[in-house]
């Protein structure tokens, strides 16, 4: 069952100041589809202090937000036994928890947000587990990427963490298995990236001179058969950054269906390597009064992939 709600006006509270208007609305308009929220922003139906705004506009305390008529879905029924089991499995993957921050070892295959054919994402699942907390994603990981994902339990923690990321004070380390022999001389990739749409309408990122500059530092962890295990350290946080940067050097991440080669991925799949070989291994996040330092165990699938591609492995 759904309820239609007319035009409303909301005043931004001090605790909500500093967040983007799209994120503010996603929190405020529970039961309204994400697609509708982005549609109303795109069409100019949302106003702040009487003016149209872009989704990236940040709200300030005291701002008056006009929200157009919306249809609000009723809360879903209690989760099924299968979903409850899945939620408990997700809860068991929490690597760190304090009063301000959660760090989850995100499994590959989970989107961070629901929508676009995904009924429930990481953040929606965690909100079911912690229904009384204003949980928000500090950053994102691609659906097929596993590893450290940071979630704020308080608005103050979200502001601190996102400020640290904007100021590039956060240390991130990823493991990637790429196809081919990574050049010993290439210790960093620094190229501008721009988001586009391909002929099918799918979002894609390309190296483009009009894009935003992005930098990924790289070191070789291990040489494999026809592949290389890399440590990747992104110093910027662009969409698909590591995947595009590594592919731009002729060494796409194994299992990357968007930036790799289909025939190459098929050969690895025949060996049993059937996932994107990218893992957010660790994150170092400075917060007020402490520095959070968390590492996510390497998934069994990636350890198995390294063993299969080991120079010592017998065919």
C-alpha positions as CSV (number, residue, x, y, z in Angstrom):
1,X,0.0,0.0,0.0
2,X,1.2,3.5,-0.8
3,X,0.2,7.0,0.4
4,X,0.3,10.2,-1.7
5,X,1.8,13.2,0.2
6,X,1.4,16.7,-1.0
7,X,4.0,19.5,-1.1
8,X,6.0,19.8,2.1
9,X,8.6,22.2,3.5
10,X,11.4,21.1,5.7
11,X,14.0,23.1,7.7
12,X,17.5,21.6,7.7
13,X,18.7,20.9,11.2
14,X,22.2,21.7,12.4
15,X,23.1,17.9,12.5
16,X,22.1,17.6,8.8
17,X,24.2,20.5,7.6
18,X,26.9,19.8,5.1
19,X,25.4,16.8,3.3
20,X,24.4,16.8,-0.3
21,X,20.7,17.5,-1.1
22,X,20.3,14.1,-2.8
23,X,21.6,12.3,0.3
24,X,19.5,14.5,2.6
25,X,16.3,13.6,0.6
26,X,17.2,9.9,0.6
27,X,17.3,10.0,4.4
28,X,14.2,12.2,4.8
29,X,12.0,10.5,2.2
30,X,12.0,6.9,3.4
31,X,9.6,4.9,1.2
32,X,10.2,7.1,-1.8
33,X,12.1,5.3,-4.7
34,X,15.6,6.6,-5.4
35,X,14.6,7.1,-9.0
36,X,11.8,9.5,-8.0
37,X,14.1,11.5,-5.8
38,X,16.7,12.0,-8.6
39,X,13.9,12.7,-11.1
40,X,12.5,15.5,-8.9
41,X,16.0,17.0,-8.5
42,X,16.6,16.8,-12.2
43,X,13.3,18.5,-13.1
44,X,13.8,21.3,-10.6
45,X,10.9,20.3,-8.4
46,X,13.1,20.5,-5.3
47,X,13.9,24.1,-4.1
48,X,16.2,25.4,-1.4
49,X,15.2,28.8,-0.1
50,X,13.1,29.2,-3.3
51,X,15.9,28.3,-5.8
52,X,16.4,25.2,-8.0
53,X,19.4,23.1,-7.0
54,X,21.6,20.4,-8.4
55,X,22.0,17.0,-6.6
56,X,25.5,18.0,-5.5
57,X,24.3,21.1,-3.6
58,X,25.1,20.9,0.1
59,X,22.5,22.0,2.6
60,X,23.1,24.4,5.5
61,X,21.5,24.7,8.9
62,X,18.3,26.7,8.5
63,X,17.8,26.0,4.8
64,X,14.2,25.7,3.8
65,X,13.7,22.7,1.5
66,X,10.6,22.4,-0.7
67,X,9.7,18.8,-1.5
68,X,7.1,18.2,-4.3
69,X,4.2,15.7,-4.0
70,X,5.5,12.1,-3.6
71,X,4.1,8.6,-3.2
72,X,5.3,6.9,-0.1
73,X,5.3,3.1,0.0
74,X,4.3,1.5,3.3
75,X,7.0,-0.2,5.3
76,X,7.8,-3.7,4.1
77,X,6.7,-6.6,6.2
78,X,9.1,-8.4,8.5
79,X,11.9,-10.0,6.6
80,X,11.5,-13.6,5.5
81,X,13.6,-16.4,7.0
82,X,15.9,-16.3,4.0
83,X,16.4,-12.6,4.2
84,X,16.9,-12.8,8.0
85,X,19.7,-15.3,7.5
86,X,21.3,-13.1,4.8
87,X,21.2,-10.1,7.2
88,X,22.8,-12.1,10.0
89,X,25.5,-13.2,7.6
90,X,26.2,-9.6,6.7
91,X,26.3,-8.6,10.4
92,X,28.9,-11.3,11.0
93,X,31.2,-9.5,8.4
94,X,31.5,-6.3,10.5
95,X,35.2,-5.7,11.1
96,X,34.9,-2.7,13.4
97,X,32.1,-1.2,15.4
98,X,32.1,1.8,17.8
99,X,29.6,4.4,18.7
100,X,30.4,6.4,15.5
101,X,31.6,4.1,12.8
102,X,31.0,0.7,11.3
103,X,33.5,-1.0,9.0
104,X,32.1,-3.9,7.0
105,X,33.9,-6.5,5.0
106,X,31.6,-6.1,2.0
107,X,31.1,-9.3,0.0
108,X,31.4,-9.3,-3.7
109,X,28.0,-9.2,-5.5
110,X,26.3,-6.8,-3.0
111,X,25.5,-3.4,-4.3
112,X,26.0,-0.6,-1.8
113,X,22.5,0.8,-2.6
114,X,19.3,-0.7,-3.8
115,X,17.7,0.3,-7.1
116,X,18.2,-0.5,-10.8
117,X,17.0,-4.0,-10.4
118,X,18.6,-4.5,-6.9
119,X,15.8,-4.9,-4.2
120,X,18.1,-4.3,-1.3
121,X,21.7,-3.0,-1.0
122,X,24.2,-2.9,1.8
123,X,23.0,0.3,3.4
124,X,19.3,-0.8,3.3
125,X,20.3,-4.1,4.8
126,X,22.3,-2.4,7.6
127,X,19.4,-0.1,8.3
128,X,17.2,-3.2,8.9
129,X,19.8,-4.6,11.3
130,X,20.2,-1.2,13.1
131,X,16.7,0.3,12.7
132,X,17.1,3.1,15.2
133,X,20.4,4.5,13.8
134,X,20.8,7.1,11.1
135,X,23.3,5.0,9.1
136,X,25.0,6.6,6.1
137,X,27.7,5.4,3.6
138,X,31.0,7.3,4.0
139,X,32.1,6.1,0.5
140,X,31.2,3.5,-2.0
141,X,32.5,0.3,-3.5
142,X,31.5,-1.2,-6.8
143,X,29.0,-4.1,-6.6
144,X,31.6,-6.8,-7.5
145,X,34.4,-5.3,-5.3
146,X,34.8,-6.8,-1.9
147,X,36.5,-5.4,1.2
148,X,36.5,-2.5,3.6
149,X,33.4,-0.3,3.5
150,X,32.9,2.5,6.0
151,X,29.5,3.4,7.4
152,X,28.8,6.4,9.7
153,X,26.5,5.9,12.7
154,X,26.3,9.6,13.5
155,X,26.1,12.7,11.3
156,X,29.2,14.2,13.1
157,X,31.2,11.1,12.1
158,X,30.0,11.3,8.5
159,X,31.2,14.9,8.2
160,X,34.6,14.1,9.7
161,X,35.2,11.1,7.5
162,X,34.1,12.7,4.3
163,X,36.2,15.8,5.1
164,X,39.2,13.5,5.6
165,X,38.5,11.9,2.2
166,X,38.1,15.3,0.4
167,X,41.4,16.4,1.9
168,X,43.1,13.1,0.9
169,X,44.1,12.2,4.4
170,X,42.6,8.7,4.0
171,X,44.9,5.7,3.2
172,X,43.3,3.0,1.0
173,X,45.0,-0.2,-0.1
174,X,43.5,-2.5,-2.7
175,X,44.6,-5.9,-4.0
176,X,44.0,-6.5,-7.8
177,X,44.9,-9.4,-10.0
178,X,45.4,-8.1,-13.5
179,X,45.8,-9.8,-16.8
180,X,49.3,-9.5,-18.3
181,X,52.7,-8.4,-16.9
182,X,52.5,-5.1,-15.2
183,X,55.5,-3.0,-16.2
184,X,58.1,-2.7,-13.4
185,X,58.7,1.0,-14.3
186,X,55.0,2.1,-13.8
187,X,54.6,3.0,-10.1
188,X,51.6,5.3,-10.6
189,X,48.9,6.0,-13.1
190,X,47.7,9.6,-13.3
191,X,45.1,10.3,-15.9
192,X,41.9,12.3,-16.1
193,X,38.6,10.4,-16.0
194,X,35.2,11.3,-17.3
195,X,31.9,9.6,-16.7
196,X,29.9,8.9,-19.9
197,X,27.3,6.5,-21.3
198,X,28.0,3.9,-23.9
199,X,25.7,3.0,-26.8
200,X,23.5,0.8,-24.6
201,X,23.0,3.6,-22.0
202,X,25.3,1.9,-19.5
203,X,27.4,4.2,-17.3
204,X,31.0,4.0,-18.1
205,X,34.2,5.9,-17.3
206,X,36.8,6.8,-19.8
207,X,40.2,8.5,-19.9
208,X,39.5,11.9,-21.3
209,X,41.4,15.2,-21.3
210,X,38.3,17.0,-20.1
211,X,37.8,14.7,-17.1
212,X,38.8,15.0,-13.5
213,X,42.4,14.2,-12.7
214,X,42.8,10.9,-10.8
215,X,45.9,9.2,-9.4
216,X,46.5,5.6,-8.4
217,X,49.8,4.4,-7.0
218,X,50.8,0.8,-7.9
219,X,53.3,-1.7,-6.7
220,X,53.9,-5.3,-7.8
221,X,53.1,-7.8,-5.0
222,X,53.7,-11.0,-7.0
223,X,54.2,-12.2,-10.6
224,X,51.8,-14.9,-11.7
225,X,51.3,-16.9,-14.9
226,X,50.2,-14.4,-17.5
227,X,49.0,-12.1,-14.7
228,X,50.2,-9.9,-11.9
229,X,49.0,-9.4,-8.3
230,X,49.1,-5.7,-7.6
231,X,48.8,-3.4,-4.5
232,X,46.9,-0.3,-5.6
233,X,46.7,2.9,-3.6
234,X,44.2,5.4,-5.0
235,X,44.9,9.0,-3.8
236,X,41.7,10.2,-5.4
237,X,38.3,8.7,-5.3
238,X,36.8,8.8,-8.8
239,X,34.2,6.3,-10.0
240,X,35.8,3.0,-11.3
241,X,39.2,4.7,-10.9
242,X,41.4,1.7,-10.2
243,X,39.6,-0.4,-12.9
244,X,40.0,2.2,-15.6
245,X,43.6,3.2,-14.7
246,X,44.9,-0.4,-14.7
247,X,43.0,-1.2,-18.0
248,X,44.5,1.9,-19.6
249,X,47.9,0.3,-19.2
250,X,46.9,-2.8,-21.0
251,X,46.4,-4.8,-17.8
252,X,42.7,-5.0,-17.0
253,X,41.5,-6.6,-13.8
254,X,40.6,-10.2,-14.3
255,X,36.9,-10.7,-14.3
256,X,36.1,-7.0,-15.2
257,X,33.2,-7.3,-17.5
258,X,33.1,-3.6,-18.2
259,X,36.7,-2.7,-18.9
260,X,38.3,-6.0,-19.6
261,X,38.1,-8.3,-22.7
262,X,35.3,-10.9,-22.9
263,X,37.5,-13.6,-24.4
264,X,40.2,-13.1,-21.8
265,X,37.6,-13.2,-18.9
266,X,36.1,-16.4,-20.5
267,X,39.5,-18.1,-20.3
268,X,39.9,-17.2,-16.7
269,X,36.4,-18.4,-15.9
270,X,37.2,-21.8,-17.4
271,X,40.0,-22.0,-14.8
272,X,37.5,-21.2,-12.1
273,X,38.1,-17.5,-11.7
274,X,34.7,-16.0,-12.0
275,X,34.7,-12.8,-10.1
276,X,36.2,-9.3,-10.3
277,X,39.6,-9.7,-8.8
278,X,39.6,-6.5,-6.8
279,X,39.5,-6.3,-3.0
280,X,39.6,-3.2,-0.7
281,X,42.2,-4.7,1.6
282,X,42.6,-1.9,4.2
283,X,41.6,1.6,5.1
284,X,43.3,4.1,7.4
285,X,40.9,6.9,8.5
286,X,41.8,9.8,10.8
287,X,38.9,10.9,13.0
288,X,38.7,13.3,15.9
289,X,40.8,11.8,18.7
290,X,41.8,8.6,17.0
291,X,42.9,7.0,13.7
292,X,40.9,4.0,12.5
293,X,43.0,1.3,10.9
294,X,41.1,-1.7,9.6
295,X,42.0,-4.6,7.3
296,X,39.7,-7.0,5.5
297,X,40.8,-10.7,5.1
298,X,41.6,-11.6,1.5
299,X,38.6,-13.6,0.2
300,X,39.0,-17.4,-0.5
301,X,38.2,-16.8,-4.2
302,X,41.2,-14.4,-4.6
303,X,43.5,-16.7,-2.7
304,X,42.4,-19.6,-4.9
305,X,43.0,-17.4,-8.0
306,X,46.6,-16.7,-7.0
307,X,47.2,-20.4,-6.4
308,X,45.7,-21.3,-9.8
309,X,47.9,-18.7,-11.5
310,X,51.0,-19.4,-9.4
311,X,54.2,-20.0,-11.5
312,X,54.6,-23.2,-9.5
313,X,51.1,-24.5,-10.3
314,X,51.0,-27.5,-12.6
315,X,48.7,-27.5,-15.5
